[in-house]
Amino acid sequence: MAQPRVLLTKEPAPQTIPASDLPMKVCEVELNTGPDSSSGLATAGFRTAKYLLPEWHQSNADLYHKAFAGCKQAERGRAEAKELAEHAAATAQRTQQESTATLGQRLQDIRFWKTELQKEIEDLDAETGLLAAQKLRLERALDATEVPYAIATDNLQCRERRQPPDLVSDEVERELLKEAELIRNIQELLKRTLMQAGNQMRLNRDHKEICEMDWSDKVETYNMDDKCGRYSNQSTNIQFHPSSVKFEESASTPETWAKFSHDNIYRAEREKLASINLRALIDNILHDVSEDLRMQCAAVNEAFAKHCEELDDTKHKLEHHLKKILKEIGDQEANIGALKQAIEDKEAPMKVAQTRLYDRSFRPNVELCRDVAQFRLISEAEELTESIASLKKKLLESEQFLRNLEDTRMYLEKEIAVKTNSIFIDRQKCMAHRTRYPVVLKLAGYH
């Protein structure tokens, strides 16, 4: 505690008081000291070492004067000392009251910044908790994308087992490839956002720690200044500390002290605002991601449904044509049988005509005549030969038609099997697997 300064006054020089002011009047004695004195010779031996009477009186007067002056000076010194003591006491009391008031004002300043820091610490802690919840949503959303990606890749692999000519790059495959690419891009986006959220949480904790250290210093300083403000002259734990009456070289000024806490709070507020903006961004990302995935899933499902309808329609048409081909094959087989029977039926008339001509070729002499009967028989044989040739030609054509029909039947049956396989892959394998696609809430990271 600083010692009060004592005002010292210079002691006044003693004043010489005239002898006329002394309280006692000294009577002068006229002495006969001349050379003609009758006693001078007789007393010469007794005066050598003695003071004269005026000197004795003067000495007494000097003593009186000195005592009187000393009393006056002491009285004046006592008055000045009393006045100085009263002034010093009043000054000490006033300065102590001012110091106590200053400490009280300082406590208010410290309490203000301590409260602001505490509020900022609580806000940062709450904001970090909210950001941690968003980060957890990101992690869940990232995990949830594994199922759609596995479904898309499995669909693409299953569709590779389609048989030609159904092994085509159709709309379903394009949508599946688009879905797989979308999921990969979303996974990269979520990973980058997760890293950004982790960095922001680290910054939040760093600035919270800075504010906590500042708050801790403020609490310690508040307790110290509160303790100092409670000291009084009657305190039992006060003592002299002469070396404390100085300014530390590393001490801050009130301006730099307030600026330090203000800057800490400003930086913490800036990070809190960045965290709030990041949380809003994460909300938008997760909402857009879930919507995009569900929209793409719907597009793929629609393409699958449309393609399965086309396959069903094509299969039905193929089956319808197969029925017609089978009926035509039956008719053609019957036709071939009829042609063969017709050719066989022409053998007897041909034998008859040829036998007649053969037997008539043995007619004797002039009887071997080119008569009308001969011409008719020859014409009949030629007509039969031509009919048989036409029937055989038609039989060959019909047999070729039958072979073509059989080939078409085999091709149709193969195509129907291919379509059945394609429908099984798309509907039973792919579309059934896609029923495991996550819901929007799961894609948004809520579960």
C-alpha positions in Angstrom: 0.0 0.0 0.0 1.4 3.4 -1.0 2.7 5.5 2.0 1.2 9.0 2.2 3.6 11.8 1.4 4.3 14.1 4.4 4.7 17.8 3.5 7.8 19.1 5.3 8.1 22.8 6.2 11.4 24.6 6.7 12.0 25.5 10.3 12.1 29.3 10.7 15.3 30.9 12.0 15.1 32.1 15.6 14.3 35.7 15.9 16.1 38.1 18.1 13.8 39.8 20.6 14.9 43.2 21.9 15.8 43.5 25.5 13.1 46.1 26.0 10.5 43.4 25.2 11.7 41.1 27.9 9.4 40.6 30.8 12.1 41.6 33.3 13.8 44.9 33.3 17.5 44.9 34.0 18.8 47.9 36.2 22.0 49.3 35.1 24.6 49.8 37.9 27.2 52.5 37.5 30.6 51.2 38.4 33.6 53.3 39.2 36.4 51.8 37.2 38.5 54.8 36.6 42.3 54.9 37.3 41.8 57.2 40.2 39.5 54.9 42.1 40.7 54.1 45.5 39.6 50.5 45.2 41.0 49.7 41.9 44.4 49.0 43.2 43.2 47.0 46.1 40.9 44.7 44.0 43.1 44.2 41.0 43.9 40.6 42.0 40.1 39.5 42.2 38.9 40.6 38.6 41.1 38.8 36.3 38.8 35.7 35.6 35.3 37.1 36.3 32.5 38.4 34.1 31.3 41.8 34.5 27.8 42.4 35.9 26.4 43.7 32.6 27.7 40.6 31.0 25.9 38.5 33.6 22.7 40.4 33.0 23.2 40.2 29.2 23.7 36.4 29.5 20.5 36.1 31.5 18.7 38.2 29.1 19.9 36.0 26.2 18.7 32.9 28.0 15.3 34.5 28.6 15.2 35.5 24.9 16.2 32.1 23.8 13.7 30.4 26.0 10.9 32.7 24.8 11.9 32.2 21.2 12.0 28.5 21.6 8.5 28.4 23.2 7.2 30.5 20.4 8.8 28.4 17.7 7.7 25.1 19.4 4.1 26.5 19.7 4.1 27.4 16.0 5.6 24.0 15.1 2.9 22.2 17.1 0.2 24.1 15.3 1.8 23.4 11.9 2.3 19.7 12.9 -1.3 19.4 14.0 -2.5 21.1 10.8 -0.2 18.9 8.7 -1.4 15.7 10.5 -5.0 16.7 10.0 -4.3 17.5 6.3 -2.4 14.2 5.8 -5.3 12.3 7.5 -7.9 14.0 5.3 -5.8 13.4 2.2 -5.2 9.8 3.1 -8.9 9.2 3.7 -9.9 11.0 0.5 -7.3 9.2 -1.7 -8.3 5.9 -0.2 -11.9 6.6 -0.9 -11.0 7.6 -4.5 -8.9 4.5 -4.9 -11.8 2.3 -3.5 -14.2 4.1 -5.9 -11.8 3.6 -8.8 -11.5 -0.1 -7.9 -15.3 -0.3 -7.8 -15.5 1.2 -11.3 -12.8 -1.2 -12.4 -14.8 -4.1 -11.0 -17.8 -2.9 -13.1 -15.6 -2.8 -16.2 -14.2 -6.3 -15.5 -17.7 -7.6 -14.7 -19.0 -6.2 -18.1 -16.3 -7.9 -20.1 -16.5 -11.1 -18.0 -20.2 -11.3 -18.7 -19.7 -10.6 -22.4 -17.0 -13.3 -22.6 -19.1 -15.8 -20.6 -22.0 -15.2 -23.0 -19.7 -15.6 -26.0 -18.3 -18.9 -24.5 -21.9 -20.2 -24.0 -22.9 -19.2 -27.5 -19.8 -20.8 -29.0 -20.4 -23.9 -27.0 -24.0 -24.1 -28.1 -23.1 -23.3 -31.7 -20.4 -26.0 -31.7 -23.0 -28.5 -30.4 -25.4 -27.6 -33.2 -22.6 -27.8 -35.8 -21.7 -31.2 -34.4 -25.3 -32.4 -34.9 -25.1 -31.2 -38.5 -21.8 -33.0 -38.9 -23.4 -36.1 -37.7 -26.2 -35.6 -40.2 -23.5 -35.3 -42.9 -21.9 -38.6 -41.8 -25.3 -40.4 -41.8 -26.1 -39.0 -45.2 -22.8 -40.1 -46.5 -23.3 -43.6 -45.1 -26.9 -43.6 -46.6 -25.5 -43.0 -50.1 -23.7 -46.3 -50.0 -27.0 -48.2 -50.5 -28.2 -46.2 -53.6 -24.7 -46.6 -55.1 -24.7 -50.3 -54.5 -28.2 -50.6 -56.0 -27.2 -48.6 -59.1 -24.0 -50.6 -59.7 -25.8 -53.9 -59.1 -28.5 -52.8 -61.6 -25.8 -52.1 -64.2 -24.1 -55.4 -63.5 -27.3 -57.3 -63.7 -28.3 -55.7 -67.0 -25.0 -56.8 -68.4 -26.4 -60.3 -68.3 -29.0 -59.4 -70.9 -28.8 -61.4 -74.1 -28.4 -59.9 -77.6 -30.2 -58.1 -79.1 -31.6 -56.7 -75.8 -28.1 -55.9 -74.7 -28.4 -52.3 -75.8 -27.5 -48.9 -74.3 -31.1 -47.8 -73.6 -32.6 -45.0 -71.6 -32.5 -47.2 -68.4 -28.8 -47.6 -68.7 -28.3 -43.9 -69.3 -30.3 -43.0 -66.2 -28.5 -45.6 -64.1 -25.1 -44.3 -65.2 -26.3 -40.8 -64.5 -27.5 -41.9 -61.0 -24.1 -43.6 -60.3 -22.3 -40.4 -61.3 -24.6 -38.3 -59.3 -24.0 -40.4 -56.2 -20.3 -40.2 -56.6 -20.4 -36.4 -56.9 -22.7 -36.2 -53.9 -20.3 -38.4 -51.9 -17.4 -36.1 -52.8 -19.4 -33.0 -51.9 -20.4 -34.5 -48.5 -16.8 -35.5 -47.8 -15.6 -31.9 -48.5 -18.4 -30.5 -46.4 -17.5 -32.9 -43.6 -13.9 -31.7 -43.7 -15.1 -28.1 -43.7 -17.4 -28.7 -40.7 -14.5 -30.4 -38.8 -12.3 -27.4 -39.4 -15.0 -25.0 -38.3 -15.6 -27.0 -35.1 -11.9 -26.8 -34.4 -11.9 -23.0 -34.9 -14.9 -22.7 -32.7 -13.2 -24.7 -29.9 -9.9 -22.7 -30.4 -11.7 -19.3 -30.0 -13.8 -20.7 -27.2 -10.6 -21.6 -25.4 -9.1 -18.2 -26.0 -12.3 -16.6 -24.6 -12.2 -19.0 -21.6 -8.6 -18.1 -20.9 -9.5 -14.4 -21.1 -12.6 -15.0 -18.9 -10.5 -17.0 -16.4 -8.1 -14.0 -16.2 -11.0 -11.7 -15.7 -12.4 -13.8 -12.9 -9.0 -14.0 -11.2 -8.5 -10.2 -11.6 -12.1 -9.5 -10.4 -11.4 -11.5 -7.3 -8.1 -9.7 -6.7 -9.6 -6.2 -7.2 -12.7 -7.2 -5.1 -10.3 -8.3 -2.3 -8.3 -5.0 -2.7 -11.5 -3.0 -2.6 -12.4 -4.6 0.8 -9.2 -3.7 2.4 -9.5 -1.0 5.1 -7.3 0.6 7.7 -8.6 -1.9 10.2 -7.7 -4.9 8.1 -5.4 -7.4 9.8 -3.7 -8.7 6.6 -2.2 -5.5 5.3 1.5 -4.8 5.4 4.2 -2.7 3.8 5.2 -3.5 0.2 7.6 -0.6 -0.8 8.6 -2.3 -4.1 5.1 -2.5 -5.4 4.8 1.3 -5.9 5.7 1.2 -9.6 4.3 0.4 -13.0 5.2 -2.9 -14.7 7.0 -2.5 -18.0 4.7 -5.2 -19.6 1.5 -3.7 -18.1 -1.3 -2.9 -20.6 -3.2 0.3 -20.9 -7.0 0.5 -20.3 -7.4 0.9 -24.1 -5.3 -2.1 -25.0 -6.9 -4.1 -22.2 -10.4 -3.4 -23.5 -9.3 -3.9 -27.1 -7.9 -7.3 -26.2 -11.2 -8.6 -24.9 -13.1 -6.8 -27.7 -10.9 -8.5 -30.4 -11.4 -11.9 -28.8 -15.1 -11.5 -28.8 -15.1 -10.1 -32.3 -13.1 -13.0 -33.6 -15.4 -15.5 -31.7 -18.5 -13.8 -33.1 -17.0 -14.0 -36.6 -16.4 -17.7 -36.2 -19.8 -18.2 -34.7 -21.4 -16.4 -37.7 -19.3 -18.6 -40.0 -20.5 -21.7 -38.2 -24.1 -20.5 -38.5 -23.7 -19.9 -42.2 -22.1 -23.4 -42.5 -25.0 -25.0 -40.7 -27.4 -23.3 -43.1 -25.2 -24.4 -46.0 -25.3 -28.0 -44.7 -29.1 -27.9 -44.4 -29.3 -26.7 -48.0 -26.8 -29.3 -49.2 -28.6 -32.2 -47.4 -32.0 -31.0 -48.7 -30.8 -30.7 -52.3 -28.9 -34.0 -52.1 -31.9 -35.9 -50.8 -34.1 -34.3 -53.4 -31.7 -34.9 -56.3 -31.2 -38.5 -55.3 -35.0 -39.2 -55.0 -35.7 -37.4 -58.3 -33.0 -39.4 -60.0 -34.3 -42.6 -58.4 -37.8 -41.7 -59.7 -36.4 -41.1 -63.1 -34.6 -44.5 -63.1 -37.8 -46.2 -61.8 -39.8 -44.5 -64.5 -37.4 -45.6 -67.2 -37.4 -49.1 -65.8 -41.3 -49.2 -65.8 -41.4 -47.8 -69.3 -38.9 -50.2 -70.6 -40.6 -53.1 -68.9 -43.9 -52.1 -70.5 -42.1 -52.0 -73.9 -40.6 -55.4 -73.2 -44.1 -56.8 -72.2 -45.6 -55.3 -75.3 -42.9 -56.7 -77.5 -43.1 -60.1 -75.8 -46.9 -60.1 -76.3 -46.5 -59.2 -80.0 -43.9 -61.8 -80.4 -46.1 -64.4 -78.8 -49.0 -63.3 -81.0 -46.8 -63.7 -84.1 -45.5 -67.0 -82.8 -49.1 -68.3 -82.6 -49.7 -67.1 -86.2 -46.5 -68.8 -87.3 -47.3 -72.0 -85.5 -50.8 -72.0 -87.2 -49.2 -71.2 -90.5 -46.7 -74.0 -90.0 -49.5 -76.3 -89.4 -51.4 -75.1 -92.5 -48.2 -75.3 -94.5 -47.5 -78.8 -93.4 -51.1 -79.7 -94.4 -50.5 -78.0 -97.7 -47.3 -79.9 -98.3 -49.1 -83.1 -97.5 -51.9 -82.2 -99.9 -49.3 -81.4 -102.6 -47.6 -84.7 -102.1 -50.9 -86.4 -102.2 -51.8 -84.5 -105.4 -48.5 -85.5 -107.0 -49.1 -89.1 -105.9 -52.6 -88.9 -107.2 -51.3 -87.9 -110.7 -49.2 -91.1 -110.9 -52.1 -93.3 -111.8 -53.5 -91.1 -114.5 -49.9 -90.7 -115.8 -49.5 -94.5 -115.8 -52.8 -94.9 -117.6 -51.9 -92.3 -120.3 -48.4 -93.6 -120.8 -49.6 -97.2 -120.8 -52.2 -96.3 -123.4 -49.6 -94.6 -125.5 -47.2 -97.5 -125.0 -49.7 -100.1 -126.0 -50.9 -98.1 -129.0 -47.3 -97.8 -130.2 -47.6 -101.6 -131.1 -50.4 -101.0 -133.6 -49.6 -102.8 -136.9 -48.7 -101.1 -140.1 -51.0 -98.3 -141.2 -53.0 -98.6 -138.0 -50.1 -96.8 -136.3 -52.0 -93.6 -137.1 -51.7 -90.1 -135.6 -55.4 -90.0 -134.9 -57.3 -87.7 -132.6 -57.0 -90.2 -129.8 -53.2 -90.3 -130.2 -53.0 -86.6 -130.0 -55.3 -86.5 -127.0 -53.3 -89.1 -125.2 -50.1 -87.3 -125.9 -51.7 -84.0 -124.8 -53.0 -85.7 -121.7 -49.5 -87.1 -120.8 -48.0 -83.7 -121.4 -50.6 -82.0 -119.3 -50.1 -84.5 -116.5 -46.3 -84.0 -116.7 -46.7 -80.3 -116.6 -49.1 -80.6 -113.6 -46.8 -82.9 -111.8 -43.9 -80.5 -112.5 -46.0 -77.6 -111.2 -47.0 -79.5 -108.2 -43.4 -80.5 -107.4 -42.3 -76.9 -107.9 -45.0 -75.7 -105.6 -44.1 -78.5 -103.2 -40.5 -77.2 -103.1 -41.7 -73.7 -102.6 -44.0 -74.9 -99.8 -41.2 -76.8 -98.2 -39.0 -73.7 -98.3 -41.8 -71.7 -96.8 -42.1 -74.3 -94.1 -38.4 -74.1 -93.4 -38.6 -70.3 -93.3 -41.6 -70.5 -90.9 -39.6 -72.9 -88.7 -36.7 -70.6 -88.7 -39.0 -67.7 -87.9 -40.6 -69.8 -85.1 -37.2 -70.6 -83.7 -36.2 -66.9 -83.9 -39.5 -65.8 -82.3 -39.1 -68.4 -79.5 -35.5 -67.2 -78.9 -36.6 -63.6 -78.9 -39.4 -64.4 -76.5 -36.9 -66.1 -74.2 -34.6 -63.1 -74.5 -37.5 -60.8 -73.7 -38.5 -63.0 -70.8 -34.9 -62.9 -69.5 -34.8 -59.1 -69.9 -38.1 -58.7 -68.1 -36.9 -60.9 -65.3 -33.6 -58.9 -64.9 -35.3 -55.5 -65.1 -38.4 -56.3 -63.1 -37.5 -59.1 -60.7 -33.8 -58.2 -60.1 -33.4 -54.5 -60.6 -36.8 -53.0 -59.8 -37.2 -55.4 -56.8 -33.7 -54.4 -55.5 -34.6 -50.7 -55.9 -37.4 -51.0 -53.3 -34.5 -50.9 -50.8 -33.7 -47.3 -51.9 -33.5 -45.1 -48.8 -36.2 -42.6 -48.0 -35.7 -38.8 -48.1 -35.3 -38.4 -44.4 -32.5 -41.0 -44.3 -30.8 -39.4 -47.3 -31.0 -36.1 -45.4 -29.1 -37.6 -42.5 -31.9 -37.7 -39.9 -31.8 -41.4 -39.2 
